[in-house]
Amino acid sequence: MPLSKLNIRGNSAAANPQGQLIFHVQDTHALIQAAGYLKHVRGSKNAELVYFRGESKLYRTLSPTALRGISSHRSVSKAIGRIHNAITQFSRPLKSTGSYAHEALLQHYGLKTTWIDLVDNIWVALWFACHNARSVGPCGEYTNFERRSPRKDPTGKAYVLLVAADAVATDEKHPGLYIGPRTELIDLRIAAPSIFVRPHAQHGLLIRRKGDTVQRPTDYGDQIRGILEIDLTDALEWLGNSTALSPHSLFPPPSYDNGYGDLLAVGFQGTKNAGCISHIGA
């Protein structure tokens, strides 16, 4: 059920030069309907769960941060080894969280892992599409989000990817974890205690492709079911200046997010390849 089958007055689908099918959205009602279309048609058949990912531009691949730019079995194995080594340093602040959620939770706070961030709220996805992350430091540990400007931005577009997980059956022994034939999905609002506020603020979930007998795939792009395109001027106007959609709310500081403070207190130095616990600034 591609978005080309969706008929909304004044809104249309067309392929871009890279052959990707893009559905251009011109008003908030169309945004909600288009975002919900694949959620309904895929979910009602109990085939897939569809979630959102905001992007300021389109990329040729959808790769997790730990696996970007690599493809060989050796490189993938080394990347996964770095992740496991980093996780062991956070045993104390993660003691109240099941080990199955550790990697995904640390990804949400800045480490480079095999998971990809999604959200279950179209407005949060649109916020990410309208902001650029700027990072400095040896491992990019100091990060701030800058609101994009239609006057300065070369693309003038905001994008929301509709990403599907076939992981529709919950794993009863691992709350918040869903396993399917091709993907794993984790809902951190269930898998992690609420002392970690950021996943709740962002309606945060994560997805990853399951590996075969050789290695885990490095590109999850085949899980994209649709792409919504919004003029940046429209997207910024729709978001407005609500304090509920601000870096302070979406990335609560340690004084509000106790779990975040506990992760920072570990003092993990991080590396360029492994990432770090990010310090989010204004």
VEXDREN-2710 file (C-alpha; in Angstrom, 1 decimal):
% VEXDREN-2710
k/r/px/py/pz
1/MET/0.0/0.0/0.0
2/PRO/2.3/2.8/-1.2
3/LEU/1.5/6.5/-0.6
4/SER/0.7/6.9/-4.3
5/LYS/-2.6/5.3/-3.6
6/LEU/-3.5/8.0/-1.1
7/ASN/-5.9/10.7/-2.5
8/ILE/-5.9/14.0/-0.7
9/ARG/-7.0/17.1/-2.4
10/GLY/-4.1/19.5/-3.2
11/ASN/-1.5/17.0/-2.2
12/SER/0.3/14.5/-4.5
13/ALA/3.0/11.9/-4.8
14/ALA/5.9/12.0/-7.3
15/ALA/9.3/10.4/-7.7
16/ASN/12.4/12.5/-7.1
17/PRO/15.6/12.2/-9.3
18/GLN/16.8/9.3/-7.1
19/GLY/13.7/7.3/-7.8
20/GLN/12.2/7.8/-4.3
21/LEU/8.5/8.2/-4.1
22/ILE/7.8/11.5/-2.3
23/PHE/4.3/12.6/-1.0
24/HIS/4.2/16.3/-0.8
25/VAL/2.0/17.6/2.0
26/GLN/0.6/21.1/2.0
27/ASP/-1.5/21.4/5.2
28/THR/-1.7/20.0/8.7
29/HIS/-4.8/17.9/8.0
30/ALA/-3.0/16.2/5.1
31/LEU/0.1/15.6/7.2
32/ILE/-2.0/13.8/9.8
33/GLN/-3.9/11.8/7.2
34/ALA/-0.8/10.8/5.3
35/ALA/1.1/9.9/8.5
36/GLY/-1.8/7.7/9.6
37/TYR/-2.5/6.1/6.3
38/LEU/0.2/3.5/6.3
39/LYS/-0.1/3.1/10.1
40/HIS/-3.7/2.0/9.5
41/VAL/-3.4/-0.1/6.3
42/ARG/-0.3/-1.9/7.4
43/GLY/-1.2/-2.3/11.1
44/SER/-4.8/-3.4/10.4
45/LYS/-3.5/-6.4/8.5
46/ASN/-1.3/-7.1/11.5
47/ALA/1.7/-7.0/9.1
48/GLU/3.8/-4.1/10.2
49/LEU/4.0/-1.2/12.7
50/VAL/4.8/2.1/11.1
51/TYR/6.6/4.9/13.0
52/PHE/8.2/8.3/12.1
53/ARG/11.7/9.7/11.6
54/GLY/12.3/13.4/10.8
55/GLU/15.1/14.3/8.5
56/SER/16.3/17.7/7.2
57/LYS/17.4/16.1/4.0
58/LEU/17.1/12.8/2.2
59/TYR/20.0/10.3/2.2
60/ARG/20.6/7.3/0.0
61/THR/20.8/4.9/2.9
62/LEU/19.3/4.5/6.4
63/SER/22.2/3.2/8.4
64/PRO/22.6/3.1/12.2
65/THR/25.4/5.4/13.5
66/ALA/27.7/2.5/14.4
67/LEU/27.6/1.0/10.9
68/ARG/27.7/4.1/8.7
69/GLY/30.4/3.9/6.0
70/ILE/31.3/0.3/6.6
71/SER/30.3/-3.0/5.0
72/SER/32.8/-5.7/5.5
73/HIS/32.2/-8.4/8.1
74/ARG/35.4/-7.5/9.9
75/SER/34.4/-3.8/10.2
76/VAL/30.9/-4.7/11.4
77/SER/32.3/-7.1/14.0
78/LYS/34.7/-4.5/15.3
79/ALA/31.9/-1.9/15.6
80/ILE/29.7/-4.3/17.5
81/GLY/32.6/-5.1/19.8
82/ARG/33.1/-1.4/20.6
83/ILE/29.4/-1.1/21.5
84/HIS/29.6/-4.1/23.9
85/ASN/32.7/-2.7/25.5
86/ALA/31.1/0.7/26.0
87/ILE/27.9/-0.8/27.5
88/THR/29.9/-2.6/30.3
89/GLN/30.9/0.8/31.6
90/PHE/27.3/1.8/32.4
91/SER/26.3/-1.2/34.5
92/ARG/25.5/0.9/37.6
93/PRO/23.1/3.5/36.1
94/LEU/21.5/0.8/34.0
95/LYS/21.0/-1.7/36.8
96/SER/17.2/-1.1/36.9
97/THR/16.9/-1.7/33.1
98/GLY/16.9/-5.1/31.4
99/SER/20.1/-5.8/29.6
100/TYR/18.1/-6.2/26.3
101/ALA/17.4/-2.5/26.4
102/HIS/20.9/-1.2/27.3
103/GLU/22.2/-0.6/23.8
104/ALA/19.0/1.1/22.6
105/LEU/18.9/3.3/25.6
106/LEU/22.5/4.4/25.3
107/GLN/21.8/5.1/21.6
108/HIS/19.1/7.5/22.7
109/TYR/21.6/9.4/24.8
110/GLY/24.4/9.6/22.2
111/LEU/26.3/6.4/21.8
112/LYS/26.7/5.0/18.3
113/THR/24.9/1.7/18.1
114/THR/23.2/-0.7/15.7
115/TRP/19.7/0.9/16.4
116/ILE/18.0/3.7/14.6
117/ASP/15.8/6.3/16.5
118/LEU/12.1/6.6/15.6
119/VAL/9.3/8.4/17.3
120/ASP/5.6/7.7/17.7
121/ASN/4.5/11.4/17.4
122/ILE/4.4/13.1/14.0
123/TRP/5.0/16.6/15.5
124/VAL/8.2/15.4/17.2
125/ALA/9.3/13.9/13.9
126/LEU/8.6/17.2/12.2
127/TRP/10.6/19.1/14.9
128/PHE/13.7/17.0/14.1
129/ALA/13.1/17.6/10.4
130/CYS/13.2/21.3/11.1
131/HIS/16.4/21.4/13.2
132/ASN/20.0/20.6/12.5
133/ALA/22.2/19.0/15.1
134/ARG/25.6/20.7/15.5
135/SER/28.3/18.8/17.5
136/VAL/31.8/19.6/18.5
137/GLY/34.4/18.0/20.7
138/PRO/36.7/15.0/20.2
139/CYS/33.8/12.6/20.0
140/GLY/31.0/15.2/19.2
141/GLU/30.0/15.3/22.9
142/TYR/28.8/18.9/22.9
143/THR/25.6/19.1/20.8
144/ASN/23.1/21.8/20.1
145/PHE/20.1/22.0/17.8
146/GLU/19.7/24.9/15.4
147/ARG/16.3/25.8/13.9
148/ARG/16.5/25.8/10.2
149/SER/15.9/29.0/8.2
150/PRO/14.0/28.9/4.9
151/ARG/16.1/32.0/3.8
152/LYS/19.4/30.2/4.4
153/ASP/18.5/26.6/3.8
154/PRO/19.5/25.3/0.3
155/THR/16.7/22.6/0.2
156/GLY/13.8/24.4/1.7
157/LYS/12.2/21.1/2.6
158/ALA/11.5/19.0/5.7
159/TYR/11.0/15.2/5.5
160/VAL/9.3/12.6/7.6
161/LEU/10.2/9.0/6.8
162/LEU/7.6/6.3/7.5
163/VAL/9.6/3.3/8.8
164/ALA/8.1/-0.1/9.3
165/ALA/8.8/-2.9/11.7
166/ASP/7.5/-6.4/11.2
167/ALA/8.0/-6.9/14.9
168/VAL/4.3/-6.9/15.9
169/ALA/4.5/-9.7/18.5
170/THR/5.7/-8.6/22.0
171/ASP/8.3/-10.6/23.8
172/GLU/6.7/-11.3/27.2
173/LYS/10.0/-11.9/28.9
174/HIS/11.4/-8.5/27.7
175/PRO/8.7/-5.8/28.1
176/GLY/8.8/-3.2/25.3
177/LEU/10.7/-5.5/22.9
178/TYR/9.0/-6.7/19.8
179/ILE/10.6/-9.4/17.5
180/GLY/9.7/-10.1/13.9
181/PRO/11.2/-12.1/11.1
182/ARG/13.2/-9.1/9.8
183/THR/13.3/-6.5/12.5
184/GLU/13.5/-5.8/16.2
185/LEU/11.7/-2.9/17.7
186/ILE/12.0/-1.5/21.2
187/ASP/9.8/1.0/23.0
188/LEU/11.9/2.6/25.6
189/ARG/8.8/4.1/27.3
190/ILE/8.1/0.5/28.4
191/ALA/11.6/-1.1/28.5
192/ALA/13.3/1.6/30.6
193/PRO/12.1/3.1/33.9
194/SER/10.8/6.7/33.8
195/ILE/13.9/8.1/35.5
196/PHE/15.1/8.3/31.9
197/VAL/12.9/11.1/30.8
198/ARG/14.1/11.7/27.3
199/PRO/12.5/8.7/25.7
200/HIS/9.1/9.7/27.1
201/ALA/9.5/13.3/26.1
202/GLN/10.2/12.2/22.5
203/HIS/7.8/9.3/22.3
204/GLY/10.9/7.3/21.5
205/LEU/11.3/3.9/19.9
206/LEU/14.2/2.3/18.1
207/ILE/14.4/-0.3/15.3
208/ARG/17.1/-2.5/13.8
209/ARG/17.4/-5.1/11.2
210/LYS/18.1/-8.6/12.3
211/GLY/21.3/-10.2/11.1
212/ASP/21.7/-13.4/9.3
213/THR/24.3/-16.2/10.0
214/VAL/27.0/-13.9/8.6
215/GLN/26.4/-10.4/9.9
216/ARG/23.8/-7.6/10.6
217/PRO/22.8/-5.5/7.6
218/THR/24.4/-2.0/7.5
219/ASP/21.5/-0.3/5.6
220/TYR/17.9/-0.4/6.9
221/GLY/16.5/1.6/4.0
222/ASP/14.3/-1.3/2.8
223/GLN/12.2/-0.6/5.9
224/ILE/11.1/2.8/4.6
225/ARG/7.5/2.6/3.5
226/GLY/7.0/6.2/2.5
227/ILE/8.4/9.7/2.6
228/LEU/6.5/12.9/3.4
229/GLU/7.9/16.2/2.1
230/ILE/6.8/19.5/3.6
231/ASP/7.9/23.0/2.6
232/LEU/10.2/24.2/5.4
233/THR/8.3/27.5/5.7
234/ASP/5.0/25.6/6.3
235/ALA/6.6/23.1/8.7
236/LEU/8.1/25.9/10.9
237/GLU/4.7/27.7/10.9
238/TRP/2.9/24.6/12.0
239/LEU/5.3/23.9/14.8
240/GLY/5.2/27.5/16.1
241/ASN/7.1/28.3/19.2
242/SER/5.6/25.9/21.7
243/THR/7.8/25.2/24.7
244/ALA/6.6/21.6/24.5
245/LEU/8.5/21.3/21.3
246/SER/11.9/22.9/22.3
247/PRO/15.3/21.4/23.1
248/HIS/14.6/22.0/26.8
249/SER/11.5/19.8/26.6
250/LEU/12.6/17.2/24.1
251/PHE/16.1/16.9/25.7
252/PRO/15.5/17.5/29.4
253/PRO/18.6/18.5/31.3
254/PRO/20.0/16.3/34.1
255/SER/18.2/18.3/36.7
256/TYR/15.0/16.9/35.3
257/ASP/16.2/13.7/33.7
258/ASN/17.8/11.8/36.6
259/GLY/18.8/8.9/34.3
260/TYR/20.6/11.2/32.0
261/GLY/22.5/12.6/35.0
262/ASP/23.5/9.1/36.1
263/LEU/24.8/8.3/32.6
264/LEU/26.9/11.5/32.6
265/ALA/28.2/10.8/36.1
266/VAL/29.9/7.6/34.8
267/GLY/32.5/9.9/33.1
268/PHE/32.7/7.8/29.9
269/GLN/35.1/9.6/27.7
270/GLY/33.8/8.2/24.4
271/THR/35.6/8.0/21.1
272/LYS/34.8/9.2/17.6
273/ASN/33.8/5.6/16.6
274/ALA/31.9/4.7/19.7
275/GLY/30.2/8.0/20.4
276/CYS/29.5/9.4/23.9
277/ILE/26.8/10.6/26.2
278/SER/26.0/13.9/24.6
279/HIS/25.9/17.2/26.4
280/ILE/22.9/19.0/24.9
281/GLY/23.1/22.8/24.9
282/ALA/20.7/25.5/24.1
END
